[in-house]
Amino acid sequence: MMKNIWLFLWLCPSLVFAQQFSFDYFIDAENVFKRRGYGTFVKNHYSFLNSETGETLSVSKISGGYLAGIYDERRKMIHYFRIYRSGDIFRNVYEVSRKFEKEIKAVEPYSNISSVNGRMALLTETGPLGYEMKIFESRTSRKPIIVIKFELVPEAVNWAPELNFDYPDNLEERVLQNEIKKKGCCFIVKNSTAQWMKFKASRSGTVNEFLKTSLVLKIPKKLYLFES
């Protein structure tokens, strides 16, 4: 299927300096979405983690493996790789690159009460490693629009999931990551739940696999570019 997709792209080779990105953990997280009147929907999210830098790489599952798109900030490009798995071993093949403008925002520290773009997050500790985060539309709101609960579990490295709540400021995710950093080393979010109060919807997330591995994506000197 992917080969058919690339047939529609105009490929042209270009020489650049070689560069590589490395990751040492593979993560398979299952998300269960429920909404009144719409039923239940289950989706797995796959990603790789560089435990030293905290950088994560989300990948899409395709026939025979995974498809990864990695952003090259220096060249403002995104490079695509096919990734194949055999047990705990991953190998990859470079596919194609394209130009891609992306705004990079600095991540600022967050406390237990944080606000950005009018929204506010209130984080409280419910147990030794348990937390509840309430999200309000504004500082004057009395009722939260989202309630998130999560539990930390000791691991070899620190890791927090991408919450993906469709807000560009990533308030929830950044508050969560900051709390894990404050705890020290090392914890991951094994289970989490989120409830949207207005829409009577919920999402529960569980990490099915947190695998130590080695993945190195090396951008070749000869790139194949296409115009979108």
PyMOL commands that place a pseudoatom at each C-alpha (Angstrom):
pseudoatom trace, name=CA, resn=MET, resi=1, chain=A, elem=C, hetatm=0, pos=[0.000, 0.000, 0.000]
pseudoatom trace, name=CA, resn=MET, resi=2, chain=A, elem=C, hetatm=0, pos=[2.774, 2.427, 0.958]
pseudoatom trace, name=CA, resn=LYS, resi=3, chain=A, elem=C, hetatm=0, pos=[4.583, 1.775, -2.340]
pseudoatom trace, name=CA, resn=ASN, resi=4, chain=A, elem=C, hetatm=0, pos=[1.458, 2.881, -4.197]
pseudoatom trace, name=CA, resn=ILE, resi=5, chain=A, elem=C, hetatm=0, pos=[1.368, 6.089, -2.157]
pseudoatom trace, name=CA, resn=TRP, resi=6, chain=A, elem=C, hetatm=0, pos=[4.952, 6.972, -3.048]
pseudoatom trace, name=CA, resn=LEU, resi=7, chain=A, elem=C, hetatm=0, pos=[4.152, 6.553, -6.775]
pseudoatom trace, name=CA, resn=PHE, resi=8, chain=A, elem=C, hetatm=0, pos=[2.128, 9.757, -6.554]
pseudoatom trace, name=CA, resn=LEU, resi=9, chain=A, elem=C, hetatm=0, pos=[5.098, 11.730, -5.192]
pseudoatom trace, name=CA, resn=TRP, resi=10, chain=A, elem=C, hetatm=0, pos=[7.626, 13.603, -7.319]
pseudoatom trace, name=CA, resn=LEU, resi=11, chain=A, elem=C, hetatm=0, pos=[11.032, 12.373, -6.144]
pseudoatom trace, name=CA, resn=CYS, resi=12, chain=A, elem=C, hetatm=0, pos=[14.266, 14.291, -6.639]
pseudoatom trace, name=CA, resn=PRO, resi=13, chain=A, elem=C, hetatm=0, pos=[17.633, 13.446, -5.003]
pseudoatom trace, name=CA, resn=SER, resi=14, chain=A, elem=C, hetatm=0, pos=[19.598, 16.033, -3.038]
pseudoatom trace, name=CA, resn=LEU, resi=15, chain=A, elem=C, hetatm=0, pos=[22.927, 15.815, -1.177]
pseudoatom trace, name=CA, resn=VAL, resi=16, chain=A, elem=C, hetatm=0, pos=[23.051, 16.818, 2.508]
pseudoatom trace, name=CA, resn=PHE, resi=17, chain=A, elem=C, hetatm=0, pos=[25.191, 16.040, 5.563]
pseudoatom trace, name=CA, resn=ALA, resi=18, chain=A, elem=C, hetatm=0, pos=[24.417, 12.773, 7.350]
pseudoatom trace, name=CA, resn=GLN, resi=19, chain=A, elem=C, hetatm=0, pos=[22.591, 12.966, 10.687]
pseudoatom trace, name=CA, resn=GLN, resi=20, chain=A, elem=C, hetatm=0, pos=[21.132, 10.421, 13.067]
pseudoatom trace, name=CA, resn=PHE, resi=21, chain=A, elem=C, hetatm=0, pos=[18.599, 10.106, 15.873]
pseudoatom trace, name=CA, resn=SER, resi=22, chain=A, elem=C, hetatm=0, pos=[18.666, 7.373, 18.507]
pseudoatom trace, name=CA, resn=PHE, resi=23, chain=A, elem=C, hetatm=0, pos=[16.018, 5.897, 20.809]
pseudoatom trace, name=CA, resn=ASP, resi=24, chain=A, elem=C, hetatm=0, pos=[16.351, 3.272, 23.536]
pseudoatom trace, name=CA, resn=TYR, resi=25, chain=A, elem=C, hetatm=0, pos=[12.758, 2.380, 24.488]
pseudoatom trace, name=CA, resn=PHE, resi=26, chain=A, elem=C, hetatm=0, pos=[9.690, 1.214, 22.561]
pseudoatom trace, name=CA, resn=ILE, resi=27, chain=A, elem=C, hetatm=0, pos=[6.247, 1.953, 24.035]
pseudoatom trace, name=CA, resn=ASP, resi=28, chain=A, elem=C, hetatm=0, pos=[2.898, 0.394, 23.165]
pseudoatom trace, name=CA, resn=ALA, resi=29, chain=A, elem=C, hetatm=0, pos=[0.040, 2.215, 24.918]
pseudoatom trace, name=CA, resn=GLU, resi=30, chain=A, elem=C, hetatm=0, pos=[-3.628, 1.293, 24.586]
pseudoatom trace, name=CA, resn=ASN, resi=31, chain=A, elem=C, hetatm=0, pos=[-6.318, 3.970, 24.790]
pseudoatom trace, name=CA, resn=VAL, resi=32, chain=A, elem=C, hetatm=0, pos=[-10.006, 3.204, 25.295]
pseudoatom trace, name=CA, resn=PHE, resi=33, chain=A, elem=C, hetatm=0, pos=[-12.408, 6.028, 24.399]
pseudoatom trace, name=CA, resn=LYS, resi=34, chain=A, elem=C, hetatm=0, pos=[-16.025, 6.069, 25.553]
pseudoatom trace, name=CA, resn=ARG, resi=35, chain=A, elem=C, hetatm=0, pos=[-18.763, 8.591, 24.873]
pseudoatom trace, name=CA, resn=ARG, resi=36, chain=A, elem=C, hetatm=0, pos=[-22.448, 8.434, 25.636]
pseudoatom trace, name=CA, resn=GLY, resi=37, chain=A, elem=C, hetatm=0, pos=[-24.346, 7.643, 22.457]
pseudoatom trace, name=CA, resn=TYR, resi=38, chain=A, elem=C, hetatm=0, pos=[-21.188, 6.785, 20.483]
pseudoatom trace, name=CA, resn=GLY, resi=39, chain=A, elem=C, hetatm=0, pos=[-20.028, 3.564, 22.143]
pseudoatom trace, name=CA, resn=THR, resi=40, chain=A, elem=C, hetatm=0, pos=[-16.428, 2.455, 22.757]
pseudoatom trace, name=CA, resn=PHE, resi=41, chain=A, elem=C, hetatm=0, pos=[-13.368, 2.913, 20.563]
pseudoatom trace, name=CA, resn=VAL, resi=42, chain=A, elem=C, hetatm=0, pos=[-9.960, 1.317, 21.196]
pseudoatom trace, name=CA, resn=LYS, resi=43, chain=A, elem=C, hetatm=0, pos=[-6.728, 2.672, 19.709]
pseudoatom trace, name=CA, resn=ASN, resi=44, chain=A, elem=C, hetatm=0, pos=[-3.075, 1.809, 20.292]
pseudoatom trace, name=CA, resn=HIS, resi=45, chain=A, elem=C, hetatm=0, pos=[-0.401, 4.497, 20.290]
pseudoatom trace, name=CA, resn=TYR, resi=46, chain=A, elem=C, hetatm=0, pos=[3.144, 3.420, 19.414]
pseudoatom trace, name=CA, resn=SER, resi=47, chain=A, elem=C, hetatm=0, pos=[6.254, 5.474, 20.105]
pseudoatom trace, name=CA, resn=PHE, resi=48, chain=A, elem=C, hetatm=0, pos=[9.997, 5.389, 20.738]
pseudoatom trace, name=CA, resn=LEU, resi=49, chain=A, elem=C, hetatm=0, pos=[11.759, 7.236, 23.568]
pseudoatom trace, name=CA, resn=ASN, resi=50, chain=A, elem=C, hetatm=0, pos=[15.238, 8.661, 23.977]
pseudoatom trace, name=CA, resn=SER, resi=51, chain=A, elem=C, hetatm=0, pos=[15.530, 8.383, 27.761]
pseudoatom trace, name=CA, resn=GLU, resi=52, chain=A, elem=C, hetatm=0, pos=[18.488, 10.798, 27.952]
pseudoatom trace, name=CA, resn=THR, resi=53, chain=A, elem=C, hetatm=0, pos=[16.851, 13.704, 26.118]
pseudoatom trace, name=CA, resn=GLY, resi=54, chain=A, elem=C, hetatm=0, pos=[13.183, 12.854, 26.746]
pseudoatom trace, name=CA, resn=GLU, resi=55, chain=A, elem=C, hetatm=0, pos=[12.520, 13.076, 23.007]
pseudoatom trace, name=CA, resn=THR, resi=56, chain=A, elem=C, hetatm=0, pos=[9.715, 10.829, 21.762]
pseudoatom trace, name=CA, resn=LEU, resi=57, chain=A, elem=C, hetatm=0, pos=[8.957, 9.608, 18.262]
pseudoatom trace, name=CA, resn=SER, resi=58, chain=A, elem=C, hetatm=0, pos=[5.380, 8.606, 17.454]
pseudoatom trace, name=CA, resn=VAL, resi=59, chain=A, elem=C, hetatm=0, pos=[4.995, 5.952, 14.773]
pseudoatom trace, name=CA, resn=SER, resi=60, chain=A, elem=C, hetatm=0, pos=[2.045, 4.574, 12.815]
pseudoatom trace, name=CA, resn=LYS, resi=61, chain=A, elem=C, hetatm=0, pos=[1.470, 0.846, 12.503]
pseudoatom trace, name=CA, resn=ILE, resi=62, chain=A, elem=C, hetatm=0, pos=[1.396, -0.311, 8.884]
pseudoatom trace, name=CA, resn=SER, resi=63, chain=A, elem=C, hetatm=0, pos=[1.479, -3.654, 7.137]
pseudoatom trace, name=CA, resn=GLY, resi=64, chain=A, elem=C, hetatm=0, pos=[4.711, -5.399, 8.108]
pseudoatom trace, name=CA, resn=GLY, resi=65, chain=A, elem=C, hetatm=0, pos=[5.873, -2.834, 10.666]
pseudoatom trace, name=CA, resn=TYR, resi=66, chain=A, elem=C, hetatm=0, pos=[5.693, 0.882, 11.454]
pseudoatom trace, name=CA, resn=LEU, resi=67, chain=A, elem=C, hetatm=0, pos=[6.059, 4.226, 9.646]
pseudoatom trace, name=CA, resn=ALA, resi=68, chain=A, elem=C, hetatm=0, pos=[7.990, 7.030, 11.347]
pseudoatom trace, name=CA, resn=GLY, resi=69, chain=A, elem=C, hetatm=0, pos=[8.302, 10.676, 10.432]
pseudoatom trace, name=CA, resn=ILE, resi=70, chain=A, elem=C, hetatm=0, pos=[11.109, 12.500, 12.233]
pseudoatom trace, name=CA, resn=TYR, resi=71, chain=A, elem=C, hetatm=0, pos=[11.440, 16.278, 12.236]
pseudoatom trace, name=CA, resn=ASP, resi=72, chain=A, elem=C, hetatm=0, pos=[14.796, 17.807, 11.282]
pseudoatom trace, name=CA, resn=GLU, resi=73, chain=A, elem=C, hetatm=0, pos=[14.739, 21.242, 12.915]
pseudoatom trace, name=CA, resn=ARG, resi=74, chain=A, elem=C, hetatm=0, pos=[17.955, 22.485, 11.291]
pseudoatom trace, name=CA, resn=ARG, resi=75, chain=A, elem=C, hetatm=0, pos=[16.739, 21.887, 7.739]
pseudoatom trace, name=CA, resn=LYS, resi=76, chain=A, elem=C, hetatm=0, pos=[12.987, 22.365, 8.429]
pseudoatom trace, name=CA, resn=MET, resi=77, chain=A, elem=C, hetatm=0, pos=[12.296, 18.957, 6.936]
pseudoatom trace, name=CA, resn=ILE, resi=78, chain=A, elem=C, hetatm=0, pos=[10.584, 15.736, 7.930]
pseudoatom trace, name=CA, resn=HIS, resi=79, chain=A, elem=C, hetatm=0, pos=[12.172, 12.375, 7.070]
pseudoatom trace, name=CA, resn=TYR, resi=80, chain=A, elem=C, hetatm=0, pos=[10.168, 9.145, 6.733]
pseudoatom trace, name=CA, resn=PHE, resi=81, chain=A, elem=C, hetatm=0, pos=[11.390, 5.678, 7.701]
pseudoatom trace, name=CA, resn=ARG, resi=82, chain=A, elem=C, hetatm=0, pos=[9.915, 2.192, 7.598]
pseudoatom trace, name=CA, resn=ILE, resi=83, chain=A, elem=C, hetatm=0, pos=[10.593, 0.293, 10.833]
pseudoatom trace, name=CA, resn=TYR, resi=84, chain=A, elem=C, hetatm=0, pos=[10.498, -3.500, 11.065]
pseudoatom trace, name=CA, resn=ARG, resi=85, chain=A, elem=C, hetatm=0, pos=[10.392, -5.504, 14.287]
pseudoatom trace, name=CA, resn=SER, resi=86, chain=A, elem=C, hetatm=0, pos=[11.703, -8.937, 15.254]
pseudoatom trace, name=CA, resn=GLY, resi=87, chain=A, elem=C, hetatm=0, pos=[11.227, -9.512, 19.002]
pseudoatom trace, name=CA, resn=ASP, resi=88, chain=A, elem=C, hetatm=0, pos=[13.052, -6.697, 20.792]
pseudoatom trace, name=CA, resn=ILE, resi=89, chain=A, elem=C, hetatm=0, pos=[15.109, -5.803, 17.707]
pseudoatom trace, name=CA, resn=PHE, resi=90, chain=A, elem=C, hetatm=0, pos=[14.064, -2.992, 15.365]
pseudoatom trace, name=CA, resn=ARG, resi=91, chain=A, elem=C, hetatm=0, pos=[15.603, -2.227, 11.987]
pseudoatom trace, name=CA, resn=ASN, resi=92, chain=A, elem=C, hetatm=0, pos=[14.698, 0.614, 9.662]
pseudoatom trace, name=CA, resn=VAL, resi=93, chain=A, elem=C, hetatm=0, pos=[14.842, 1.706, 6.034]
pseudoatom trace, name=CA, resn=TYR, resi=94, chain=A, elem=C, hetatm=0, pos=[14.847, 5.345, 4.888]
pseudoatom trace, name=CA, resn=GLU, resi=95, chain=A, elem=C, hetatm=0, pos=[11.973, 6.190, 2.537]
pseudoatom trace, name=CA, resn=VAL, resi=96, chain=A, elem=C, hetatm=0, pos=[11.664, 9.868, 1.597]
pseudoatom trace, name=CA, resn=SER, resi=97, chain=A, elem=C, hetatm=0, pos=[11.876, 13.466, 2.916]
pseudoatom trace, name=CA, resn=ARG, resi=98, chain=A, elem=C, hetatm=0, pos=[9.876, 16.649, 2.489]
pseudoatom trace, name=CA, resn=LYS, resi=99, chain=A, elem=C, hetatm=0, pos=[10.083, 20.269, 3.545]
pseudoatom trace, name=CA, resn=PHE, resi=100, chain=A, elem=C, hetatm=0, pos=[8.042, 21.050, 6.629]
pseudoatom trace, name=CA, resn=GLU, resi=101, chain=A, elem=C, hetatm=0, pos=[7.816, 24.327, 8.538]
pseudoatom trace, name=CA, resn=LYS, resi=102, chain=A, elem=C, hetatm=0, pos=[7.214, 23.831, 12.256]
pseudoatom trace, name=CA, resn=GLU, resi=103, chain=A, elem=C, hetatm=0, pos=[7.164, 26.382, 15.045]
pseudoatom trace, name=CA, resn=ILE, resi=104, chain=A, elem=C, hetatm=0, pos=[9.222, 25.279, 18.062]
pseudoatom trace, name=CA, resn=LYS, resi=105, chain=A, elem=C, hetatm=0, pos=[8.048, 26.716, 21.394]
pseudoatom trace, name=CA, resn=ALA, resi=106, chain=A, elem=C, hetatm=0, pos=[10.169, 26.726, 24.523]
pseudoatom trace, name=CA, resn=VAL, resi=107, chain=A, elem=C, hetatm=0, pos=[8.798, 24.584, 27.337]
pseudoatom trace, name=CA, resn=GLU, resi=108, chain=A, elem=C, hetatm=0, pos=[8.433, 26.577, 30.532]
pseudoatom trace, name=CA, resn=PRO, resi=109, chain=A, elem=C, hetatm=0, pos=[8.208, 25.114, 34.058]
pseudoatom trace, name=CA, resn=TYR, resi=110, chain=A, elem=C, hetatm=0, pos=[4.792, 24.531, 35.607]
pseudoatom trace, name=CA, resn=SER, resi=111, chain=A, elem=C, hetatm=0, pos=[3.675, 24.352, 39.235]
pseudoatom trace, name=CA, resn=ASN, resi=112, chain=A, elem=C, hetatm=0, pos=[0.653, 22.594, 40.729]
pseudoatom trace, name=CA, resn=ILE, resi=113, chain=A, elem=C, hetatm=0, pos=[-1.488, 25.595, 39.707]
pseudoatom trace, name=CA, resn=SER, resi=114, chain=A, elem=C, hetatm=0, pos=[-0.671, 26.612, 36.143]
pseudoatom trace, name=CA, resn=SER, resi=115, chain=A, elem=C, hetatm=0, pos=[-2.413, 28.635, 33.483]
pseudoatom trace, name=CA, resn=VAL, resi=116, chain=A, elem=C, hetatm=0, pos=[-1.835, 29.346, 29.808]
pseudoatom trace, name=CA, resn=ASN, resi=117, chain=A, elem=C, hetatm=0, pos=[-4.021, 30.918, 27.119]
pseudoatom trace, name=CA, resn=GLY, resi=118, chain=A, elem=C, hetatm=0, pos=[-6.760, 31.436, 29.707]
pseudoatom trace, name=CA, resn=ARG, resi=119, chain=A, elem=C, hetatm=0, pos=[-7.002, 27.775, 30.728]
pseudoatom trace, name=CA, resn=MET, resi=120, chain=A, elem=C, hetatm=0, pos=[-5.940, 26.649, 34.202]
pseudoatom trace, name=CA, resn=ALA, resi=121, chain=A, elem=C, hetatm=0, pos=[-4.699, 23.337, 35.618]
pseudoatom trace, name=CA, resn=LEU, resi=122, chain=A, elem=C, hetatm=0, pos=[-4.951, 22.347, 39.287]
pseudoatom trace, name=CA, resn=LEU, resi=123, chain=A, elem=C, hetatm=0, pos=[-2.838, 19.331, 40.292]
pseudoatom trace, name=CA, resn=THR, resi=124, chain=A, elem=C, hetatm=0, pos=[-3.379, 17.535, 43.604]
pseudoatom trace, name=CA, resn=GLU, resi=125, chain=A, elem=C, hetatm=0, pos=[-1.738, 14.434, 45.067]
pseudoatom trace, name=CA, resn=THR, resi=126, chain=A, elem=C, hetatm=0, pos=[-4.257, 11.717, 45.947]
pseudoatom trace, name=CA, resn=GLY, resi=127, chain=A, elem=C, hetatm=0, pos=[-1.770, 9.119, 47.224]
pseudoatom trace, name=CA, resn=PRO, resi=128, chain=A, elem=C, hetatm=0, pos=[1.966, 8.316, 47.384]
pseudoatom trace, name=CA, resn=LEU, resi=129, chain=A, elem=C, hetatm=0, pos=[2.128, 8.035, 43.573]
pseudoatom trace, name=CA, resn=GLY, resi=130, chain=A, elem=C, hetatm=0, pos=[-1.411, 9.021, 42.604]
pseudoatom trace, name=CA, resn=TYR, resi=131, chain=A, elem=C, hetatm=0, pos=[-2.570, 12.381, 41.206]
pseudoatom trace, name=CA, resn=GLU, resi=132, chain=A, elem=C, hetatm=0, pos=[-5.654, 14.221, 40.008]
pseudoatom trace, name=CA, resn=MET, resi=133, chain=A, elem=C, hetatm=0, pos=[-5.487, 17.117, 37.565]
pseudoatom trace, name=CA, resn=LYS, resi=134, chain=A, elem=C, hetatm=0, pos=[-8.481, 19.378, 36.991]
pseudoatom trace, name=CA, resn=ILE, resi=135, chain=A, elem=C, hetatm=0, pos=[-8.600, 21.589, 33.903]
pseudoatom trace, name=CA, resn=PHE, resi=136, chain=A, elem=C, hetatm=0, pos=[-10.671, 24.790, 33.944]
pseudoatom trace, name=CA, resn=GLU, resi=137, chain=A, elem=C, hetatm=0, pos=[-11.597, 26.998, 30.994]
pseudoatom trace, name=CA, resn=SER, resi=138, chain=A, elem=C, hetatm=0, pos=[-10.417, 30.029, 32.982]
pseudoatom trace, name=CA, resn=ARG, resi=139, chain=A, elem=C, hetatm=0, pos=[-9.346, 31.070, 36.479]
pseudoatom trace, name=CA, resn=THR, resi=140, chain=A, elem=C, hetatm=0, pos=[-12.905, 32.188, 37.209]
pseudoatom trace, name=CA, resn=SER, resi=141, chain=A, elem=C, hetatm=0, pos=[-14.500, 28.854, 36.232]
pseudoatom trace, name=CA, resn=ARG, resi=142, chain=A, elem=C, hetatm=0, pos=[-16.049, 26.945, 39.129]
pseudoatom trace, name=CA, resn=LYS, resi=143, chain=A, elem=C, hetatm=0, pos=[-16.341, 23.544, 37.474]
pseudoatom trace, name=CA, resn=PRO, resi=144, chain=A, elem=C, hetatm=0, pos=[-13.580, 21.710, 35.573]
pseudoatom trace, name=CA, resn=ILE, resi=145, chain=A, elem=C, hetatm=0, pos=[-14.007, 20.777, 31.918]
pseudoatom trace, name=CA, resn=ILE, resi=146, chain=A, elem=C, hetatm=0, pos=[-11.586, 17.824, 32.156]
pseudoatom trace, name=CA, resn=VAL, resi=147, chain=A, elem=C, hetatm=0, pos=[-10.559, 15.663, 35.114]
pseudoatom trace, name=CA, resn=ILE, resi=148, chain=A, elem=C, hetatm=0, pos=[-7.420, 13.543, 34.685]
pseudoatom trace, name=CA, resn=LYS, resi=149, chain=A, elem=C, hetatm=0, pos=[-6.212, 10.861, 37.087]
pseudoatom trace, name=CA, resn=PHE, resi=150, chain=A, elem=C, hetatm=0, pos=[-2.894, 9.065, 36.805]
pseudoatom trace, name=CA, resn=GLU, resi=151, chain=A, elem=C, hetatm=0, pos=[-0.595, 6.835, 38.804]
pseudoatom trace, name=CA, resn=LEU, resi=152, chain=A, elem=C, hetatm=0, pos=[3.192, 6.705, 38.654]
pseudoatom trace, name=CA, resn=VAL, resi=153, chain=A, elem=C, hetatm=0, pos=[5.056, 3.393, 38.609]
pseudoatom trace, name=CA, resn=PRO, resi=154, chain=A, elem=C, hetatm=0, pos=[8.827, 2.989, 39.224]
pseudoatom trace, name=CA, resn=GLU, resi=155, chain=A, elem=C, hetatm=0, pos=[10.833, 2.228, 36.070]
pseudoatom trace, name=CA, resn=ALA, resi=156, chain=A, elem=C, hetatm=0, pos=[14.387, 2.494, 34.783]
pseudoatom trace, name=CA, resn=VAL, resi=157, chain=A, elem=C, hetatm=0, pos=[13.699, 5.901, 33.165]
pseudoatom trace, name=CA, resn=ASN, resi=158, chain=A, elem=C, hetatm=0, pos=[11.220, 8.784, 33.367]
pseudoatom trace, name=CA, resn=TRP, resi=159, chain=A, elem=C, hetatm=0, pos=[8.358, 8.899, 30.874]
pseudoatom trace, name=CA, resn=ALA, resi=160, chain=A, elem=C, hetatm=0, pos=[4.945, 10.525, 30.502]
pseudoatom trace, name=CA, resn=PRO, resi=161, chain=A, elem=C, hetatm=0, pos=[2.453, 9.930, 27.667]
pseudoatom trace, name=CA, resn=GLU, resi=162, chain=A, elem=C, hetatm=0, pos=[1.331, 12.467, 25.121]
pseudoatom trace, name=CA, resn=LEU, resi=163, chain=A, elem=C, hetatm=0, pos=[-2.160, 13.460, 26.231]
pseudoatom trace, name=CA, resn=ASN, resi=164, chain=A, elem=C, hetatm=0, pos=[-3.269, 14.922, 22.873]
pseudoatom trace, name=CA, resn=PHE, resi=165, chain=A, elem=C, hetatm=0, pos=[-6.285, 16.923, 24.053]
pseudoatom trace, name=CA, resn=ASP, resi=166, chain=A, elem=C, hetatm=0, pos=[-6.343, 19.049, 20.873]
pseudoatom trace, name=CA, resn=TYR, resi=167, chain=A, elem=C, hetatm=0, pos=[-5.093, 22.192, 22.611]
pseudoatom trace, name=CA, resn=PRO, resi=168, chain=A, elem=C, hetatm=0, pos=[-1.972, 23.784, 21.071]
pseudoatom trace, name=CA, resn=ASP, resi=169, chain=A, elem=C, hetatm=0, pos=[-0.549, 24.865, 24.462]
pseudoatom trace, name=CA, resn=ASN, resi=170, chain=A, elem=C, hetatm=0, pos=[-0.137, 21.242, 25.776]
pseudoatom trace, name=CA, resn=LEU, resi=171, chain=A, elem=C, hetatm=0, pos=[-0.915, 22.478, 29.287]
pseudoatom trace, name=CA, resn=GLU, resi=172, chain=A, elem=C, hetatm=0, pos=[-1.928, 19.081, 30.689]
pseudoatom trace, name=CA, resn=GLU, resi=173, chain=A, elem=C, hetatm=0, pos=[1.075, 17.254, 29.291]
pseudoatom trace, name=CA, resn=ARG, resi=174, chain=A, elem=C, hetatm=0, pos=[3.569, 19.830, 30.503]
pseudoatom trace, name=CA, resn=VAL, resi=175, chain=A, elem=C, hetatm=0, pos=[2.150, 19.879, 34.050]
pseudoatom trace, name=CA, resn=LEU, resi=176, chain=A, elem=C, hetatm=0, pos=[2.373, 16.073, 34.136]
pseudoatom trace, name=CA, resn=GLN, resi=177, chain=A, elem=C, hetatm=0, pos=[5.947, 15.989, 32.852]
pseudoatom trace, name=CA, resn=ASN, resi=178, chain=A, elem=C, hetatm=0, pos=[7.010, 18.638, 35.348]
pseudoatom trace, name=CA, resn=GLU, resi=179, chain=A, elem=C, hetatm=0, pos=[5.590, 16.612, 38.259]
pseudoatom trace, name=CA, resn=ILE, resi=180, chain=A, elem=C, hetatm=0, pos=[7.511, 13.516, 37.176]
pseudoatom trace, name=CA, resn=LYS, resi=181, chain=A, elem=C, hetatm=0, pos=[10.740, 15.523, 36.984]
pseudoatom trace, name=CA, resn=LYS, resi=182, chain=A, elem=C, hetatm=0, pos=[10.136, 16.818, 40.516]
pseudoatom trace, name=CA, resn=LYS, resi=183, chain=A, elem=C, hetatm=0, pos=[9.826, 13.225, 41.746]
pseudoatom trace, name=CA, resn=GLY, resi=184, chain=A, elem=C, hetatm=0, pos=[13.312, 12.419, 40.512]
pseudoatom trace, name=CA, resn=CYS, resi=185, chain=A, elem=C, hetatm=0, pos=[14.291, 9.112, 38.924]
pseudoatom trace, name=CA, resn=CYS, resi=186, chain=A, elem=C, hetatm=0, pos=[12.559, 7.151, 37.794]
pseudoatom trace, name=CA, resn=PHE, resi=187, chain=A, elem=C, hetatm=0, pos=[8.820, 6.883, 37.118]
pseudoatom trace, name=CA, resn=ILE, resi=188, chain=A, elem=C, hetatm=0, pos=[6.417, 6.325, 34.232]
pseudoatom trace, name=CA, resn=VAL, resi=189, chain=A, elem=C, hetatm=0, pos=[2.662, 6.772, 33.895]
pseudoatom trace, name=CA, resn=LYS, resi=190, chain=A, elem=C, hetatm=0, pos=[1.411, 3.190, 33.649]
pseudoatom trace, name=CA, resn=ASN, resi=191, chain=A, elem=C, hetatm=0, pos=[-2.335, 3.927, 33.856]
pseudoatom trace, name=CA, resn=SER, resi=192, chain=A, elem=C, hetatm=0, pos=[-4.370, 7.093, 33.410]
pseudoatom trace, name=CA, resn=THR, resi=193, chain=A, elem=C, hetatm=0, pos=[-7.967, 8.207, 32.934]
pseudoatom trace, name=CA, resn=ALA, resi=194, chain=A, elem=C, hetatm=0, pos=[-9.505, 11.402, 31.604]
pseudoatom trace, name=CA, resn=GLN, resi=195, chain=A, elem=C, hetatm=0, pos=[-13.115, 12.547, 31.758]
pseudoatom trace, name=CA, resn=TRP, resi=196, chain=A, elem=C, hetatm=0, pos=[-14.641, 15.330, 29.658]
pseudoatom trace, name=CA, resn=MET, resi=197, chain=A, elem=C, hetatm=0, pos=[-17.423, 16.598, 31.904]
pseudoatom trace, name=CA, resn=LYS, resi=198, chain=A, elem=C, hetatm=0, pos=[-19.408, 18.478, 29.251]
pseudoatom trace, name=CA, resn=PHE, resi=199, chain=A, elem=C, hetatm=0, pos=[-19.502, 15.695, 26.655]
pseudoatom trace, name=CA, resn=LYS, resi=200, chain=A, elem=C, hetatm=0, pos=[-19.900, 12.741, 29.050]
pseudoatom trace, name=CA, resn=ALA, resi=201, chain=A, elem=C, hetatm=0, pos=[-16.834, 11.168, 27.465]
pseudoatom trace, name=CA, resn=SER, resi=202, chain=A, elem=C, hetatm=0, pos=[-13.824, 9.397, 28.916]
pseudoatom trace, name=CA, resn=ARG, resi=203, chain=A, elem=C, hetatm=0, pos=[-10.492, 7.924, 27.961]
pseudoatom trace, name=CA, resn=SER, resi=204, chain=A, elem=C, hetatm=0, pos=[-8.433, 5.350, 29.820]
pseudoatom trace, name=CA, resn=GLY, resi=205, chain=A, elem=C, hetatm=0, pos=[-4.821, 4.656, 28.919]
pseudoatom trace, name=CA, resn=THR, resi=206, chain=A, elem=C, hetatm=0, pos=[-2.670, 1.632, 29.764]
pseudoatom trace, name=CA, resn=VAL, resi=207, chain=A, elem=C, hetatm=0, pos=[0.943, 0.892, 28.849]
pseudoatom trace, name=CA, resn=ASN, resi=208, chain=A, elem=C, hetatm=0, pos=[1.004, -2.634, 27.423]
pseudoatom trace, name=CA, resn=GLU, resi=209, chain=A, elem=C, hetatm=0, pos=[4.723, -2.661, 26.651]
pseudoatom trace, name=CA, resn=PHE, resi=210, chain=A, elem=C, hetatm=0, pos=[7.663, -0.565, 27.821]
pseudoatom trace, name=CA, resn=LEU, resi=211, chain=A, elem=C, hetatm=0, pos=[10.566, -2.268, 26.067]
pseudoatom trace, name=CA, resn=LYS, resi=212, chain=A, elem=C, hetatm=0, pos=[14.307, -1.588, 26.303]
pseudoatom trace, name=CA, resn=THR, resi=213, chain=A, elem=C, hetatm=0, pos=[15.681, -1.657, 22.785]
pseudoatom trace, name=CA, resn=SER, resi=214, chain=A, elem=C, hetatm=0, pos=[17.892, 0.255, 20.360]
pseudoatom trace, name=CA, resn=LEU, resi=215, chain=A, elem=C, hetatm=0, pos=[16.732, 2.208, 17.318]
pseudoatom trace, name=CA, resn=VAL, resi=216, chain=A, elem=C, hetatm=0, pos=[18.992, 4.499, 15.304]
pseudoatom trace, name=CA, resn=LEU, resi=217, chain=A, elem=C, hetatm=0, pos=[17.485, 6.474, 12.428]
pseudoatom trace, name=CA, resn=LYS, resi=218, chain=A, elem=C, hetatm=0, pos=[20.272, 7.701, 10.206]
pseudoatom trace, name=CA, resn=ILE, resi=219, chain=A, elem=C, hetatm=0, pos=[19.423, 10.345, 7.659]
pseudoatom trace, name=CA, resn=PRO, resi=220, chain=A, elem=C, hetatm=0, pos=[21.387, 9.479, 4.505]
pseudoatom trace, name=CA, resn=LYS, resi=221, chain=A, elem=C, hetatm=0, pos=[23.536, 11.923, 2.589]
pseudoatom trace, name=CA, resn=LYS, resi=222, chain=A, elem=C, hetatm=0, pos=[21.375, 11.412, -0.465]
pseudoatom trace, name=CA, resn=LEU, resi=223, chain=A, elem=C, hetatm=0, pos=[17.805, 12.483, 0.261]
pseudoatom trace, name=CA, resn=TYR, resi=224, chain=A, elem=C, hetatm=0, pos=[14.749, 11.920, -1.886]
pseudoatom trace, name=CA, resn=LEU, resi=225, chain=A, elem=C, hetatm=0, pos=[12.546, 15.002, -1.718]
pseudoatom trace, name=CA, resn=PHE, resi=226, chain=A, elem=C, hetatm=0, pos=[9.006, 15.584, -2.849]
pseudoatom trace, name=CA, resn=GLU, resi=227, chain=A, elem=C, hetatm=0, pos=[6.884, 18.683, -3.119]
pseudoatom trace, name=CA, resn=SER, resi=228, chain=A, elem=C, hetatm=0, pos=[3.561, 18.538, -1.273]
for i in range(1, 228): cmd.bond("trace and resi %d" % i, "trace and resi %d" % (i + 1))
show_as sticks, trace
zoom trace
